[in-house]
């Protein structure tokens, strides 16, 4: 496996030490240098031409987010925001960053990011978000979208494009599933609809929680127990992730 070159740009020394220690455990990463300022960070990037930059959000000499937006980087270099500032995630998603590592991080989250780096087919500056942009579902030979028939609680048949479905929510008080679309319209499904029925609607539907099944193509980031959707749906906060379904979700999310 090719060894990846990495640098850390972070004004917090304890954070640098923890991340550097975790990277040192891996045989597929070479930590080339660290910097506590954005200015020095530019120097180490020029010197080492890293594959991966772990970048904090806030520095005494500026904003990591603004720096990323304004600074030309080597064509193959990817940026991972290593930060505790969760509120900036939505802004960074719009800039199409490679990924996030929220402090304090779990080593398994770092593993996923590095594995994604190894699995890239072609390195591009400012790649698509981890799940790429939402695309139409097509039939086996392309052409028109492959449509889906779902049945509402009133027993009406509704023909929909699966790509327009964002997620399904189980309403435990009524013991019934509802379907939520991209335009935020909702359809309550017939009572006989089960989670297994919904998962059979298409390969992009994955269970995140006993109450939620999500279209993985709408997922922007997996943050702890929260599933954050791609803009402009990133203000939806109800979709949760349970331990039971987390691994399958992460596998499907990073396989797109």
N, C-alpha and C positions, 0 to 999 in steps of 0.2 A: 504494500500500500504506500502511495506517495506521501511523503511527510509534508505537512502544511506549515508554512511560516506564519507566525502570529505576533502581533504587538498589542500592548495594553496602553490605553491613554485614559488616565483617571487621576483626579487630584486627591484621592483618598488612599493613603498608603496601606492601611489594613485591607481594603478591598483589593488592591493590587496583589498583596501577598497571598490572600486566600485564592484568588483566581490563578495566580502564577503557580501556587502549590498544586492545585488541581490539574493544571495543564502539564506540569512536570511528571505526573503519574502516567501520562499517555506516551506511547511510542510513535504516534502518528502526528505529533505536534512539536514544532520547535519554537519556543518563545524567544524571539530575537532581541526584543528590547521593551522597555516600559518608559512612560513619560507622565509627568504630573501636570503638564500644560499643553494646550493646543499648539502653541508655537513650536515647542520641542517635538511634539508629536509629528508635525510635518517633516521635521528633519529625520526622524527615525523611519518614517514611511519612505522618504526618498532614498535613504541608505539601504533599507532591507527589502523594499518592494514586497510587502507581506501579502499573503493570501487572505488573511483575516485580521480585522481590527476590532478589538473590544473597546468601545468608546462610551465614556460617561456622558451624561446630559449637561451637567453644569460645572463650569470652571471659573476661577477668578478672572481669567482673561477672555471669557466669552461663553457662548452657548454651543454645546456639542451638536445640537440639532441644526443651528444655523451654519456651523462649520461644515457639517456633512453636506448641506444643501449647496454651499458655495465653493467647496474645495475640490478641484480636479484630483481624482485618484487613479492609480494604475487600473487598466482595463479589467484585470482579473481579480481585483481586491473587493472583498465583501465586508460590510460593516454590521456588527452586532452591537446594539445599545446595551451596555452593562450598567444598569441604573436602578435606583430605588424610586424614581419619579414615575410612578404608574400613570399619572395624569397626562404625560406627554406621549403615551403610546399611540393615541389616535392621530396626532400630528405626524408622528414618524411613519405611520402606516401610509399616509398620503404621499410620503416621499419614497415609498417602495424600498424600505430598508430590508436587509436580508433576514434579520431576526432580532429577538430580544432575549436578554438574560437578566431577569429581575433579581435584585439583591434582597435578601440572601438567597442564593440559588441552590437548587438541588443538583448534585452531580449528574443525575439522569437527564436533566434538561440540557446540560452542557453536552452530554453524549449525543443527544438528538441533533443539536446544531452542527456538531463536527461531522456526524454521519451524513447530514444533508450536504455539507461541503464536499465530502468525498464522492457523493452520488451525482453531483452536477454534471450534466452532459457538456455544457459549453459555458464558460465563465463570461458574465456580462456585467458591466457597470450598471447600477440601479436596476436589478432584476425585478421580475414580478414578485408580488408578495408571496409568502410561503404557499398559499393556496392558489396562486395565479388569479386572474380576473375571471368573473363568472362568464361561462360560455353556454351556448345553446346545446341541448342534447339533440343528437341526430340519429337517424336510423343506421343500420349496419353499413349502408353504402352512401352515407351522407345525405344531402338534400334536406327535405323538410324535417322539422323537429319531430321526434317520436313522442306522441301524446299519450296521456294517461287518463283513465277513467276512474274517478273516485265517487263514492256514494255519500250523500249528506244524510244528516239525521232525519230529514223528511223523506228519505228514500229517493231523492232526485239524483240522477247521474250528472256529474260535472266533468267536462273534458278540459284538462289543463296541460300545460307544458311543465314537466318536472323541474326544469330550470327556474321556473317562477316560484317554486315552493322553497321557503327559507327554513322552516322548522315545523315540527308537530309538538303539541303540548298536551299532556294527559291531565284532564281536570278531575282530580281524585274525588272531589265532593259530588260530582255528577257521574263519575266512572265512565268517562267518554273522552275521546281524543278530538282535538281541533287542529286544523291545518292553517298555518300563517304564511301568507304570500309576500312577495317582494314589495307590493304596494300597501302592505299591512292589512289587507282585507283578510278575513277569517271565515273558514267554513267548519262547522261542527260536523264530524263524521258520524256515520251510523254506529249504533252501539255495538254491533258485532265486530267492528274494526279492532284488530289487535296490533300490538307492537310488531309482531311477525309479519302481519299483512303490510304494514307501512314500510318495514325494512325491505320487503319484496318489491316495492315500487321502483327501485333503481339502485345501482351500485354506490351512489354518492350519499345515500341516507345512512347515517350511523347513529347509534344510541349513545347519548352522553350521560344519561341519568334515567332513573325509572320513570321520570315525568317528561323527558325530552328526547326527541330524535331530530337531528339537524342535518341539513344539506351541507356536506363538508366543504363545498365550493364557496360557501358564503363565510366560512370561518377565517377571520383575520389573524387571530392569535389565541393560543391556549395559555391562560394566566391563572395558575393555581386551580381553583375550583370554578373559575369563570370562563365562559366561552365568549370571546369578543368577536363580533362580526365585522366584515369589511365595511368601510364607509359607503353609503350614507346610513347604514343600519347599525353603526357602532354605538348608538345610544340605547340599544336594546340590552338590558342587563339581566333579564330573568333566566337566561339559559345557563344551567348549572352542570357541573361535571362531577360525577361520583367516582370513587376509587375503583368500583367494579368495572366501569366502562372506560376509564381514562387511557389505559394502554392501547386498546383497540382504536380509540379516537385519534390518539397521537400517531399511531402507525398509518392510519388512513389519511390523516391531515398531511403528513410529511411525504406521503407516497404520490401526491398529486403532481 
